[in-house]
Amino acid sequence: MIQWFKSSYSGGDNDCVEAAHIPDGRWHTASYSQSEAAWVEVAEGPVTAVRDTRHRELGALFFGTDAWRAFLASAKGA
Protein backbone atom coordinates (compact mmCIF):
# COMPACT_ATOMS: atom_id res chain seq x y z
CA MET A 1 0.00 0.00 0.00
CA ILE A 2 1.24 3.48 -0.83
CA GLN A 3 1.80 5.65 2.25
CA TRP A 4 1.15 9.38 1.72
CA PHE A 5 2.77 12.01 3.95
CA LYS A 6 3.00 15.78 4.17
CA SER A 7 5.92 17.03 2.09
CA SER A 8 8.68 18.86 3.93
CA TYR A 9 8.21 21.62 1.33
CA SER A 10 4.73 22.43 2.65
CA GLY A 11 4.80 25.50 4.86
CA GLY A 12 3.31 26.00 8.31
CA ASP A 13 0.09 24.23 9.19
CA ASN A 14 -1.13 24.11 5.59
CA ASP A 15 -1.14 20.62 4.12
CA CYS A 16 -0.34 21.96 0.66
CA VAL A 17 1.64 19.08 -0.77
CA GLU A 18 1.51 15.37 -0.08
CA ALA A 19 4.09 12.91 -1.31
CA ALA A 20 4.42 9.13 -1.41
CA HIS A 21 7.26 6.70 -1.75
CA ILE A 22 6.37 3.80 -4.01
CA PRO A 23 8.27 0.61 -3.14
CA ASP A 24 10.39 -0.77 -5.98
CA GLY A 25 8.41 -4.00 -5.94
CA ARG A 26 5.27 -2.13 -7.08
CA TRP A 27 6.81 -1.03 -10.40
CA HIS A 28 6.46 -3.14 -13.54
CA THR A 29 7.26 -2.60 -17.20
CA ALA A 30 4.28 -1.21 -19.09
CA SER A 31 2.76 -3.66 -21.54
CA TYR A 32 3.20 -1.12 -24.35
CA SER A 33 6.98 -0.93 -23.87
CA GLN A 34 9.21 -2.91 -26.17
CA SER A 35 10.55 -5.89 -24.22
CA GLU A 36 14.22 -5.11 -24.95
CA ALA A 37 13.97 -1.41 -24.24
CA ALA A 38 11.53 -1.31 -21.28
CA TRP A 39 11.14 2.45 -21.57
CA VAL A 40 8.11 2.91 -19.37
CA GLU A 41 7.36 1.53 -15.90
CA VAL A 42 4.03 1.74 -14.11
CA ALA A 43 3.02 1.36 -10.46
CA GLU A 44 -0.72 0.85 -10.15
CA GLY A 45 -2.83 1.42 -7.08
CA PRO A 46 -5.12 4.15 -5.74
CA VAL A 47 -2.84 6.48 -7.68
CA THR A 48 -1.05 5.31 -10.83
CA ALA A 49 2.56 6.38 -11.29
CA VAL A 50 4.50 6.33 -14.57
CA ARG A 51 8.26 6.78 -14.96
CA ASP A 52 11.00 6.47 -17.56
CA THR A 53 12.99 3.28 -16.95
CA ARG A 54 16.22 4.84 -18.21
CA HIS A 55 15.88 7.99 -16.09
CA ARG A 56 14.26 6.91 -12.83
CA GLU A 57 16.09 9.65 -10.97
CA LEU A 58 13.85 12.23 -12.70
CA GLY A 59 10.82 11.02 -10.76
CA ALA A 60 7.38 9.99 -11.95
CA LEU A 61 4.06 11.35 -13.11
CA PHE A 62 1.03 10.55 -10.95
CA PHE A 63 -2.56 10.08 -12.11
CA GLY A 64 -5.80 9.64 -10.21
CA THR A 65 -8.12 6.77 -11.14
CA ASP A 66 -10.36 8.76 -13.50
CA ALA A 67 -7.45 10.42 -15.30
CA TRP A 68 -5.63 7.09 -15.72
CA ARG A 69 -8.73 5.36 -17.11
CA ALA A 70 -9.28 8.23 -19.56
CA PHE A 71 -5.65 7.99 -20.68
CA LEU A 72 -5.89 4.22 -21.23
CA ALA A 73 -9.14 4.59 -23.18
CA SER A 74 -7.52 7.23 -25.38
CA ALA A 75 -4.35 5.17 -25.87
CA LYS A 76 -6.42 2.15 -26.88
CA GLY A 77 -8.33 4.28 -29.40
CA ALA A 78 -11.67 3.84 -27.68
C-alpha positions, 0 to 999 in steps of 0.5 A: 500500500502506498503511504502518503505524507506531508511534504517537507516543502509544505509551509506552516500548518497548511497541508499543501503538498503530499508525497508518497514513496512507491516501493520498488516492488510495485513497479512493472514494465508497461505492456506497451513498452518494447521488451528489450527497451523497457522504456516505461514503468508503471506502479498501479494502485489508488494512484497510478505512477509512470516513470521512464525506466532509463531515467528513474532519478527524474521522478514519476508522473502521478494520475488519479483513477479517473485520469488514468482510465481516460488515458488508457481509453484514449491510448487504446483508441476507444 
